[in-house]
Amino acid sequence: WTDAKKSKITKALRIDMMSSEESDDTGEEFVIKPLPWRSQELSHYLNELDSKARKQKKNHTRRASVRRTPGDDYSDRPQPDLSDDDLQWTIQ
């Protein structure tokens, strides 16, 4: 990634831009609840970051990690107030 792309994505790495997660009934996995207002572009970048992070984990750490699976329901987290024009690309 270019420095400009890294800077752009770093500004969007805020808790109010992240999907919600809930533990399943067994406690063995997290169910991810996507944000209905988050842009495809931001979701794509976050998926790339998650994939890279998983690949960099050692095998024993990977096995100990709680599995995350996409859920059917959307998160009820509200769309953040984006007064910063640099973040308009993060919503659809």
Order of alpha helices (4+ residues) and beta strands (2+ residues): alpha-beta-beta-alpha-alpha-beta
